[in-house]
Amino acid sequence: MSLDATTILNAVVGHALASGYFEQVNGHEPLSPPTTGVTAAVWTEEIGPARGTSGLDSTSARLALFVRLYMPMAQLPSDAIDPNMMAAIDALFTAYSGDFELGGLVREVDLLGSYGAPLSGRAGYLKTSGVDYRVFTITLPLVVNDLWEQVS
């Protein structure tokens, strides 16, 4: 078996877009800033063995994705920026905490960090092309079963 990163990334992008909270969802870290509303981007952050979950002759993987939400700080009312972002985050975390297997592409979300850093998010600010953004970066750790064959 091999890692089908494109299909997994596209599935996470499609899931976020189908949530109805985002005006746009990119499958990469954007180089140009989003203009209005809450937008999101998904890209690969880290990959490695999911220690303690691999089979006898294969290695399962922990694939961590970043899902970053963006909202321009110049939007009014300013007091609505964080509530709008938190509504989208709540919808994503609810899905990620449920039966989130992307149609069988992954075994599970490593919610509590059994194989590495858990599902989490961090708020912050980002300046891109002279524009200030409120961002929230989610670490989405996915476990993919029996990805690499072990040959001795």
Phi and psi restraints in degrees (value plus and minus 20) as a CYANA .aco file:
   2 SER   PHI    -148.7  -108.7
   2 SER   PSI     140.3   180.3
   3 LEU   PHI     -93.6   -53.6
   3 LEU   PSI     103.8   143.8
   4 ASP   PHI    -121.3   -81.3
   4 ASP   PSI      52.1    92.1
   5 ALA   PHI     -80.7   -40.7
   5 ALA   PSI     -58.6   -18.6
   6 THR   PHI     -81.2   -41.2
   6 THR   PSI     -65.5   -25.5
   7 THR   PHI     -86.5   -46.5
   7 THR   PSI     -60.9   -20.9
   8 ILE   PHI     -84.6   -44.6
   8 ILE   PSI     -67.6   -27.6
   9 LEU   PHI     -79.6   -39.6
   9 LEU   PSI     -65.4   -25.4
  10 ASN   PHI     -82.5   -42.5
  10 ASN   PSI     -56.5   -16.5
  11 ALA   PHI     -86.9   -46.9
  11 ALA   PSI     -61.0   -21.0
  12 VAL   PHI     -87.6   -47.6
  12 VAL   PSI     -61.5   -21.5
  13 VAL   PHI     -81.1   -41.1
  13 VAL   PSI     -67.8   -27.8
  14 GLY   PHI     -82.1   -42.1
  14 GLY   PSI     -59.0   -19.0
  15 HIS   PHI     -82.6   -42.6
  15 HIS   PSI     -67.1   -27.1
  16 ALA   PHI     -82.2   -42.2
  16 ALA   PSI     -63.7   -23.7
  17 LEU   PHI     -84.1   -44.1
  17 LEU   PSI     -59.5   -19.5
  18 ALA   PHI     -89.2   -49.2
  18 ALA   PSI     -35.8     4.2
  19 SER   PHI     -85.4   -45.4
  19 SER   PSI     -43.4    -3.4
  20 GLY   PHI      64.3   104.3
  20 GLY   PSI     -17.4    22.6
  21 TYR   PHI    -112.1   -72.1
  21 TYR   PSI     -33.0     7.0
  22 PHE   PHI    -139.1   -99.1
  22 PHE   PSI     118.9   158.9
  23 GLU   PHI     -95.7   -55.7
  23 GLU   PSI     -47.2    -7.2
  24 GLN   PHI    -176.2  -136.2
  24 GLN   PSI     125.8   165.8
  25 VAL   PHI    -154.5  -114.5
  25 VAL   PSI      99.5   139.5
  26 ASN   PHI    -115.0   -75.0
  26 ASN   PSI     131.8   171.8
  27 GLY   PHI    -115.5   -75.5
  27 GLY   PSI       6.2    46.2
  28 HIS   PHI    -180.7  -140.7
  28 HIS   PSI     143.8   183.8
  29 GLU   PHI     -92.8   -52.8
  29 GLU   PSI      98.9   138.9
  30 PRO   PHI     -90.0   -50.0
  30 PRO   PSI     124.8   164.8
  31 LEU   PHI    -110.7   -70.7
  31 LEU   PSI     -47.9    -7.9
  32 SER   PHI    -129.0   -89.0
  32 SER   PSI     125.5   165.5
  33 PRO   PHI     -93.6   -53.6
  33 PRO   PSI     126.5   166.5
  34 PRO   PHI     -88.5   -48.5
  34 PRO   PSI     136.9   176.9
  35 THR   PHI    -119.0   -79.0
  35 THR   PSI     -65.5   -25.5
  36 THR   PHI    -162.4  -122.4
  36 THR   PSI     146.2   186.2
  37 GLY   PHI      44.8    84.8
  37 GLY   PSI    -193.3  -153.3
  38 VAL   PHI    -112.2   -72.2
  38 VAL   PSI     104.3   144.3
  39 THR   PHI    -141.1  -101.1
  39 THR   PSI     146.7   186.7
  40 ALA   PHI    -160.5  -120.5
  40 ALA   PSI     140.6   180.6
  41 ALA   PHI    -163.0  -123.0
  41 ALA   PSI     126.4   166.4
  42 VAL   PHI    -147.5  -107.5
  42 VAL   PSI     111.8   151.8
  43 TRP   PHI    -173.5  -133.5
  43 TRP   PSI     144.3   184.3
  44 THR   PHI     -96.4   -56.4
  44 THR   PSI     115.4   155.4
  45 GLU   PHI    -129.2   -89.2
  45 GLU   PSI     -63.1   -23.1
  46 GLU   PHI    -179.5  -139.5
  46 GLU   PSI     129.0   169.0
  47 ILE   PHI    -163.7  -123.7
  47 ILE   PSI     124.8   164.8
  48 GLY   PHI    -197.0  -157.0
  48 GLY   PSI     156.7   196.7
  49 PRO   PHI     -82.6   -42.6
  49 PRO   PSI     124.9   164.9
  50 ALA   PHI    -113.4   -73.4
  50 ALA   PSI      67.1   107.1
  51 ARG   PHI     -75.5   -35.5
  51 ARG   PSI     116.0   156.0
  52 GLY   PHI      66.5   106.5
  52 GLY   PSI     -19.4    20.6
  53 THR   PHI    -143.4  -103.4
  53 THR   PSI     -22.4    17.6
  54 SER   PHI     -97.0   -57.0
  54 SER   PSI     135.1   175.1
  55 GLY   PHI     -97.8   -57.8
  55 GLY   PSI    -197.3  -157.3
  56 LEU   PHI     -88.2   -48.2
  56 LEU   PSI     -54.0   -14.0
  57 ASP   PHI    -144.9  -104.9
  57 ASP   PSI      -3.0    37.0
  58 SER   PHI    -167.2  -127.2
  58 SER   PSI     139.0   179.0
  59 THR   PHI    -133.0   -93.0
  59 THR   PSI     106.1   146.1
  60 SER   PHI    -104.5   -64.5
  60 SER   PSI     134.9   174.9
  61 ALA   PHI    -138.1   -98.1
  61 ALA   PSI     131.6   171.6
  62 ARG   PHI    -128.4   -88.4
  62 ARG   PSI      92.1   132.1
  63 LEU   PHI    -127.6   -87.6
  63 LEU   PSI      90.3   130.3
  64 ALA   PHI    -116.8   -76.8
  64 ALA   PSI     106.5   146.5
  65 LEU   PHI    -129.1   -89.1
  65 LEU   PSI     131.8   171.8
  66 PHE   PHI    -118.4   -78.4
  66 PHE   PSI     113.3   153.3
  67 VAL   PHI    -139.6   -99.6
  67 VAL   PSI      84.7   124.7
  68 ARG   PHI    -126.3   -86.3
  68 ARG   PSI     109.3   149.3
  69 LEU   PHI    -118.2   -78.2
  69 LEU   PSI     119.2   159.2
  70 TYR   PHI    -146.3  -106.3
  70 TYR   PSI     122.0   162.0
  71 MET   PHI    -169.5  -129.5
  71 MET   PSI     104.7   144.7
  72 PRO   PHI     -80.1   -40.1
  72 PRO   PSI     116.9   156.9
  73 MET   PHI     -91.6   -51.6
  73 MET   PSI     -37.8     2.2
  74 ALA   PHI     -98.6   -58.6
  74 ALA   PSI     -23.6    16.4
  75 GLN   PHI     -92.2   -52.2
  75 GLN   PSI     126.7   166.7
  76 LEU   PHI    -136.2   -96.2
  76 LEU   PSI     125.6   165.6
  77 PRO   PHI     -97.6   -57.6
  77 PRO   PSI     123.4   163.4
  78 SER   PHI     -80.6   -40.6
  78 SER   PSI     -53.3   -13.3
  79 ASP   PHI     -86.9   -46.9
  79 ASP   PSI     -31.7     8.3
  80 ALA   PHI    -111.7   -71.7
  80 ALA   PSI     -30.5     9.5
  81 ILE   PHI     -81.5   -41.5
  81 ILE   PSI     -76.9   -36.9
  82 ASP   PHI     -84.8   -44.8
  82 ASP   PSI     -63.2   -23.2
  83 PRO   PHI     -79.3   -39.3
  83 PRO   PSI     -58.9   -18.9
  84 ASN   PHI     -85.4   -45.4
  84 ASN   PSI     -62.2   -22.2
  85 MET   PHI     -85.8   -45.8
  85 MET   PSI     -62.9   -22.9
  86 MET   PHI     -86.2   -46.2
  86 MET   PSI     -53.1   -13.1
  87 ALA   PHI     -83.1   -43.1
  87 ALA   PSI     -63.2   -23.2
  88 ALA   PHI     -86.5   -46.5
  88 ALA   PSI     -63.0   -23.0
  89 ILE   PHI     -82.5   -42.5
  89 ILE   PSI     -63.2   -23.2
  90 ASP   PHI     -80.1   -40.1
  90 ASP   PSI     -62.2   -22.2
  91 ALA   PHI     -83.6   -43.6
  91 ALA   PSI     -62.4   -22.4
  92 LEU   PHI     -86.9   -46.9
  92 LEU   PSI     -66.6   -26.6
  93 PHE   PHI     -83.9   -43.9
  93 PHE   PSI     -55.4   -15.4
  94 THR   PHI     -81.1   -41.1
  94 THR   PSI     -65.4   -25.4
  95 ALA   PHI     -86.4   -46.4
  95 ALA   PSI     -64.8   -24.8
  96 TYR   PHI     -84.7   -44.7
  96 TYR   PSI     -49.4    -9.4
  97 SER   PHI    -102.0   -62.0
  97 SER   PSI     -33.3     6.7
  98 GLY   PHI    -110.9   -70.9
  98 GLY   PSI    -165.7  -125.7
  99 ASP   PHI    -106.4   -66.4
  99 ASP   PSI      49.0    89.0
 100 PHE   PHI    -119.4   -79.4
 100 PHE   PSI      72.1   112.1
 101 GLU   PHI    -140.1  -100.1
 101 GLU   PSI     -16.0    24.0
 102 LEU   PHI      32.4    72.4
 102 LEU   PSI      26.8    66.8
 103 GLY   PHI      46.4    86.4
 103 GLY   PSI       9.3    49.3
 104 GLY   PHI      70.6   110.6
 104 GLY   PSI     -17.4    22.6
 105 LEU   PHI     -89.5   -49.5
 105 LEU   PSI     -50.8   -10.8
 106 VAL   PHI    -149.4  -109.4
 106 VAL   PSI     137.1   177.1
 107 ARG   PHI     -97.1   -57.1
 107 ARG   PSI     -61.0   -21.0
 108 GLU   PHI    -191.6  -151.6
 108 GLU   PSI     149.2   189.2
 109 VAL   PHI    -111.5   -71.5
 109 VAL   PSI     111.2   151.2
 110 ASP   PHI     -99.1   -59.1
 110 ASP   PSI      53.8    93.8
 111 LEU   PHI     -74.4   -34.4
 111 LEU   PSI     -70.0   -30.0
 112 LEU   PHI    -121.7   -81.7
 112 LEU   PSI     -13.7    26.3
 113 GLY   PHI      60.8   100.8
 113 GLY   PSI      16.7    56.7
 114 SER   PHI     -84.3   -44.3
 114 SER   PSI     -48.0    -8.0
 115 TYR   PHI    -141.0  -101.0
 115 TYR   PSI      -8.8    31.2
 116 GLY   PHI     137.6   177.6
 116 GLY   PSI    -176.8  -136.8
 117 ALA   PHI     -82.1   -42.1
 117 ALA   PSI     119.0   159.0
 118 PRO   PHI     -97.9   -57.9
 118 PRO   PSI     153.3   193.3
 119 LEU   PHI     -74.8   -34.8
 119 LEU   PSI     108.5   148.5
 120 SER   PHI    -179.7  -139.7
 120 SER   PSI     151.2   191.2
 121 GLY   PHI    -168.7  -128.7
 121 GLY   PSI     133.6   173.6
 122 ARG   PHI    -158.4  -118.4
 122 ARG   PSI     109.1   149.1
 123 ALA   PHI    -106.2   -66.2
 123 ALA   PSI     134.1   174.1
 124 GLY   PHI    -194.1  -154.1
 124 GLY   PSI    -186.0  -146.0
 125 TYR   PHI    -151.8  -111.8
 125 TYR   PSI     131.5   171.5
 126 LEU   PHI    -163.6  -123.6
 126 LEU   PSI     115.3   155.3
 127 LYS   PHI    -128.1   -88.1
 127 LYS   PSI     102.2   142.2
 128 THR   PHI    -153.2  -113.2
 128 THR   PSI     106.7   146.7
 129 SER   PHI      31.9    71.9
 129 SER   PSI      18.1    58.1
 130 GLY   PHI      58.6    98.6
 130 GLY   PSI     -14.1    25.9
 131 VAL   PHI    -131.5   -91.5
 131 VAL   PSI     115.5   155.5
 132 ASP   PHI    -109.9   -69.9
 132 ASP   PSI     116.0   156.0
 133 TYR   PHI    -146.9  -106.9
 133 TYR   PSI     124.5   164.5
 134 ARG   PHI    -108.1   -68.1
 134 ARG   PSI     109.2   149.2
 135 VAL   PHI    -148.3  -108.3
 135 VAL   PSI     135.5   175.5
 136 PHE   PHI    -158.6  -118.6
 136 PHE   PSI      96.4   136.4
 137 THR   PHI    -124.0   -84.0
 137 THR   PSI      97.4   137.4
 138 ILE   PHI    -116.3   -76.3
 138 ILE   PSI     112.4   152.4
 139 THR   PHI    -114.4   -74.4
 139 THR   PSI      96.7   136.7
 140 LEU   PHI    -130.2   -90.2
 140 LEU   PSI      75.5   115.5
 141 PRO   PHI    -106.5   -66.5
 141 PRO   PSI      98.1   138.1
 142 LEU   PHI    -128.7   -88.7
 142 LEU   PSI     122.1   162.1
 143 VAL   PHI    -127.4   -87.4
 143 VAL   PSI     104.4   144.4
 144 VAL   PHI    -130.8   -90.8
 144 VAL   PSI     101.0   141.0
 145 ASN   PHI     -89.4   -49.4
 145 ASN   PSI     123.3   163.3
 146 ASP   PHI      20.5    60.5
 146 ASP   PSI      39.9    79.9
 147 LEU   PHI    -105.0   -65.0
 147 LEU   PSI     -63.0   -23.0
 148 TRP   PHI    -139.3   -99.3
 148 TRP   PSI     108.6   148.6
 149 GLU   PHI     -92.0   -52.0
 149 GLU   PSI     116.3   156.3
 150 GLN   PHI    -118.5   -78.5
 150 GLN   PSI     101.3   141.3
 151 VAL   PHI    -135.2   -95.2
 151 VAL   PSI     109.2   149.2
